[in-house]
Amino acid sequence: MHGMKRVRVSTTVDAHRWATARRLLDAPSSQIVDQALAALIEQLESTRERAILKAQPYEDDPDLAWEAPRGISLAYEADVPPDVLRLAEQRRARRPRQ
């Protein structure tokens, strides 16, 4: 927080919440207000991001909703367990062909 521009704030707050914050944080008033503002900003940004994602889901964005093309099969140095091979084959069979 060094070099951060500071402003003086004068206001009234809920006495019980203030006392609880001071007791739990045991810090100067400015640090309590800074942490409260940081938490509020984080909450507001999170709420805004969730609202944007709800309005414009990734799945609807052609630049984000794409599947990687099938690549070449990679050789293995050791034997692949049979259950892994069966699972891979089942998944390949369920994929739509392009």
C-alpha positions, 0 to 999 in steps of 0.5 A: 500500500506504499505510495497509495493516495489517501483521502480523509473520510468522516462518517458515522457507522453502525456502532456494534459492527465498528466495535466488532471489527476493531476487536477482531482486527485490532488495527487502526481505523484506516486499515479497518475501512480499507479492508472493508472497502476491499471486501465490498469492491470484491463482492460487487465485482463478483456480483457483476461478473456473475450477472454478465456470465448469466446474460452472456454465457461462455457457451453462447460466445463463438470465440470461447465455445469451441472444441479443440480439433482431434489430434493424432494419437500419441504413442505410449512408452508403456502399456495402457491399462485396459480399463483406460483403453475401454473408457477412451473407446467409449468416449470416442464412440459417443463423440459426434463425427465431424 
